[in-house]
Amino acid sequence: MFIHQPFSSGSGSSRKTWPTGSACHPRSEQGKPQPSLRTVGGSSSRRDLQAPRRPSRPHRYALWVSAAPMAFLSRFSRNGTRSPSRGSREERSNHPILSVFELERLLYTGKTACNHADEVWPGLYLGDQDIAANRRELAHLRITHILNASHSKWRGGAEYYEGTGIRYLGIEAHDSPSFDMSPYFYPAADFIHQALNEGRILVHCAVVSRSATLVLAYLMIRHHMPLVEAIKTVKDHRGIIPNRGFLRQLVALDNALRLKRSS
């Protein structure tokens, strides 16, 4: 069960855009072998479902607040709250089921660059650790929720956003083909859906794999998109490279959702 309780409310600020930043390039991220999910409410209320961890030590991916403005790109109108139309359900059902190899080819074609934060769906931002660590830029984007797909003891947490009013969900996932991300597909989709009903959400990890996987699962579960359509929707705005193991799990989700809709 998930508890999403905000910290004390902070004042919002007007919207602002920034110049585009440098491209992102996929890289391997090493993690701990045990998965866990952490939801944090107020500063005095906490539920920790994490597996045992290694002793605390400095981590080379520790978060630092950057003084430079974060790059930001948005192609959606701020005045509209409706999701863009992606065709009828009949049209969606005609999307082919591609193999993992074919999906990788699709991912590496077209847009491969990304900024620190890109709006890939109205109100839904896909980003990296740098934007997540910059509270000033989060305020400019009017982010109300954060889903951290690379949560760990050494990479920030809900305490970092104390006083901002931001609701935080941390998933301790590892960017490894052997890591099972599928248990988090529905909890993450529910959190994103709730966030978009209440405000705006940033979904992030260290680079372009774990967070993108959860966003794709959200579009498939909540907006009934086939996997290929979900990938194209996100790639219109940001380069993403889920690892091969995550792609297999998304294919399995795609098959399960198709079967459910046809029954």
C-alpha positions in Angstrom: 0.0 0.0 0.0 1.3 3.4 -0.9 1.2 6.5 1.2 1.8 9.8 -0.5 1.8 12.6 2.0 3.3 16.0 1.1 5.7 17.9 3.3 4.7 21.4 4.4 3.6 23.4 1.4 6.0 25.7 -0.3 5.2 28.6 -2.5 5.1 28.0 -6.2 6.7 30.2 -8.8 5.9 31.2 -12.4 6.8 29.0 -15.3 10.0 29.5 -17.1 11.9 27.7 -19.9 15.6 27.3 -20.4 17.9 26.8 -23.3 18.4 23.2 -24.5 21.2 21.3 -22.9 23.6 18.7 -24.0 22.7 15.3 -25.3 22.4 12.3 -23.0 24.2 9.1 -23.9 23.2 5.7 -22.4 25.6 4.2 -19.9 25.6 1.2 -17.7 24.6 1.8 -14.1 25.6 -0.7 -11.4 23.4 -1.3 -8.4 22.8 -3.5 -5.4 21.4 -6.9 -6.0 18.2 -6.6 -3.9 15.2 -4.6 -5.1 13.1 -2.5 -2.8 10.4 0.2 -3.0 10.2 3.1 -0.6 7.3 5.5 -0.1 7.8 8.4 2.3 5.1 10.7 3.7 5.8 13.5 6.2 9.1 13.9 8.0 7.7 12.1 11.0 5.9 9.3 9.0 7.7 6.7 7.0 7.2 3.3 5.6 10.4 1.5 4.5 10.0 -1.7 2.5 13.7 -1.9 1.6 15.8 -4.9 1.6 19.0 -5.0 3.7 21.6 -2.6 2.4 25.3 -2.4 2.5 26.9 -0.1 5.1 26.7 3.6 4.3 29.5 5.1 2.3 30.0 8.0 0.0 28.8 7.2 -3.5 30.1 8.5 -6.8 26.6 9.3 -8.0 25.8 11.5 -4.9 23.4 14.3 -5.8 24.7 17.9 -5.9 22.6 21.0 -6.6 23.9 22.5 -9.8 24.2 26.3 -9.9 23.8 26.4 -13.7 20.3 26.6 -15.2 18.8 23.2 -16.1 18.0 22.5 -19.7 14.3 22.1 -20.4 12.3 21.3 -23.4 8.5 21.2 -23.8 6.3 20.7 -26.8 3.0 20.7 -25.0 0.7 23.7 -24.4 0.6 24.7 -20.8 -3.1 25.7 -21.3 -4.3 22.3 -22.2 -4.7 19.4 -19.8 -6.1 16.8 -22.2 -3.8 14.0 -23.4 -3.0 14.1 -27.1 -5.1 11.8 -29.2 -3.3 8.7 -30.3 -5.9 7.0 -32.4 -8.8 4.6 -31.8 -8.5 1.4 -29.8 -9.0 -0.5 -33.0 -6.1 1.2 -34.6 -4.0 0.5 -31.5 -4.8 -3.2 -31.5 -3.3 -3.4 -35.0 0.2 -2.3 -33.8 2.6 -5.2 -34.3 4.4 -7.0 -31.4 8.1 -6.5 -32.1 10.9 -8.6 -30.9 13.4 -7.2 -28.4 15.9 -6.8 -31.2 13.4 -4.9 -33.3 12.5 -2.7 -30.4 16.2 -1.8 -29.9 16.4 -0.8 -33.5 13.4 1.4 -33.0 14.9 3.0 -29.9 18.1 3.9 -31.7 16.4 5.6 -34.6 15.1 9.1 -34.6 15.6 11.3 -31.6 18.3 10.1 -29.3 19.3 13.4 -27.5 17.7 14.5 -24.3 17.8 17.5 -22.0 17.9 17.5 -18.2 14.1 17.4 -18.4 11.7 16.8 -21.3 7.9 16.9 -21.2 7.0 13.6 -22.9 3.3 13.7 -22.0 1.2 16.7 -20.7 2.4 17.3 -17.2 4.8 14.4 -17.2 8.5 15.2 -17.3 11.2 12.6 -17.9 14.5 13.7 -16.5 17.8 12.9 -14.9 19.5 13.3 -11.5 20.6 16.9 -12.2 17.2 18.3 -12.6 15.9 16.3 -9.6 18.7 17.8 -7.4 17.9 21.4 -8.4 14.9 22.5 -6.3 14.9 25.9 -7.9 14.3 24.5 -11.3 11.7 22.1 -10.0 9.9 25.1 -8.6 10.0 26.8 -12.0 8.6 23.7 -13.6 5.9 23.6 -10.9 6.7 20.0 -10.1 4.4 18.6 -7.4 5.4 14.9 -7.5 8.7 13.1 -8.0 9.2 9.4 -8.9 12.8 8.4 -8.4 13.5 5.1 -10.1 17.1 5.0 -8.8 16.3 5.6 -5.1 19.1 4.6 -2.8 20.7 5.6 0.5 23.3 7.7 -1.4 21.0 9.4 -3.9 18.8 11.8 -2.1 15.3 11.0 -0.9 12.2 12.6 0.4 14.0 14.6 3.0 15.7 16.6 0.3 12.4 18.0 -0.8 11.3 19.0 2.7 9.5 22.3 2.6 8.7 22.2 -1.1 5.3 20.4 -0.9 6.6 17.8 -3.3 5.3 14.2 -2.9 8.0 11.6 -3.4 8.1 8.0 -4.4 11.4 6.1 -4.5 11.9 2.8 -6.2 15.3 1.2 -5.6 15.7 -0.4 -9.0 18.9 -1.3 -10.7 19.8 -0.8 -14.3 20.6 -4.4 -15.0 19.0 -6.8 -17.5 18.5 -9.3 -14.7 16.6 -6.9 -12.5 12.8 -7.5 -12.4 11.1 -4.1 -12.8 7.7 -5.6 -13.5 6.4 -5.6 -9.8 6.7 -1.8 -9.9 4.8 -1.2 -13.2 1.3 -0.8 -11.6 2.4 1.0 -8.4 4.4 3.5 -10.6 1.5 3.9 -13.0 -0.9 4.6 -10.2 1.4 7.2 -8.7 1.9 9.0 -12.0 -1.8 9.0 -12.7 -2.5 10.5 -9.2 0.2 13.1 -9.8 -1.2 14.2 -13.1 -4.6 14.6 -11.5 -3.1 16.9 -8.9 -0.3 18.7 -10.7 2.9 17.8 -12.5 5.4 14.9 -12.0 9.1 14.4 -12.7 10.1 10.7 -13.3 13.8 10.3 -13.2 16.7 7.9 -12.7 20.5 8.3 -13.3 20.3 8.2 -17.1 17.7 7.0 -19.6 16.7 3.4 -18.8 14.8 2.8 -15.5 12.7 6.0 -15.5 11.8 5.5 -19.2 10.7 2.0 -18.5 8.2 3.1 -15.9 6.9 5.9 -18.1 6.3 3.4 -21.0 4.5 1.1 -18.6 2.3 4.0 -17.4 1.3 4.8 -21.0 0.5 1.2 -21.7 -1.5 0.6 -18.5 -3.4 3.9 -18.2 -3.7 5.0 -21.8 -4.0 1.5 -23.4 -1.1 2.1 -25.7 0.7 -0.8 -27.4 4.4 -0.8 -26.5 5.5 0.4 -30.0 3.1 3.3 -29.8 4.3 4.2 -26.2 7.9 4.2 -27.4 7.1 6.4 -30.3 5.2 8.8 -28.1 8.1 9.3 -25.7 10.7 9.3 -28.4 9.0 12.3 -30.1 10.3 14.3 -27.2 13.2 12.5 -25.6 15.7 9.8 -26.4 15.3 6.7 -24.3 17.2 3.4 -24.0 15.7 0.8 -21.7 18.0 -2.1 -21.2 17.3 -5.5 -22.9 15.8 -7.0 -19.8 13.4 -4.2 -19.2 12.3 -4.4 -22.9 11.5 -8.1 -22.4 9.4 -7.2 -19.3 7.6 -4.5 -21.3 6.9 -7.0 -24.1 5.4 -9.4 -21.5 3.2 -6.5 -20.2 2.2 -5.6 -23.7 1.1 -9.2 -24.4 -0.8 -9.4 -21.0 -2.6 -6.1 -21.7 -3.6 -7.2 -25.2 -5.0 -10.4 -23.9 -6.9 -8.6 -21.2 -8.4 -6.2 -23.7 -9.4 -8.9 -26.1 -11.2 -11.0 -23.4 
